[in-house]
Amino acid sequence: MPVEAIIFLFFILVLAPVVAVLAYCGIRGTCGQSDEEESKGSQKQ
């Protein structure tokens, strides 16, 4: 396996969870807040 392929796979494995979390927080707009807080505030907003 060439070094480039190993580095490429490594970046995918590292960035995939980060991108998934950022996308999840961005869609819900509740990054850094607990689910309990969101369930209470969702009715007002």
C-alpha positions in Angstrom: 0.0 0.0 0.0 1.5 3.4 -1.0 2.0 6.0 1.7 -0.5 8.4 0.1 -3.2 5.8 0.4 -2.5 5.2 4.1 -2.5 9.0 4.8 -5.7 9.4 2.8 -7.5 6.6 4.7 -6.2 8.0 8.0 -7.6 11.5 7.2 -11.0 9.9 6.3 -11.1 8.0 9.5 -10.2 11.1 11.5 -12.3 13.6 9.6 -15.4 11.5 9.1 -16.6 11.6 12.8 -15.7 15.3 13.0 -17.6 16.2 9.9 -20.5 14.1 11.1 -20.6 15.9 14.5 -20.3 19.3 12.9 -23.1 18.6 10.4 -25.3 17.2 13.2 -24.8 20.3 15.3 -25.2 22.6 12.4 -28.5 21.1 11.3 -30.0 21.2 14.8 -28.2 24.4 15.8 -27.7 23.0 19.3 -24.0 22.5 19.5 -22.8 22.5 23.1 -26.3 22.2 24.6 -27.7 19.1 26.2 -30.8 17.3 24.8 -32.8 18.2 27.9 -32.3 21.9 27.3 -33.2 21.5 23.7 -36.4 19.7 24.4 -37.5 22.4 26.8 -36.6 25.4 24.5 -37.9 23.8 21.3 -41.5 24.8 22.1 -40.7 28.5 22.5 -38.6 28.7 19.4 
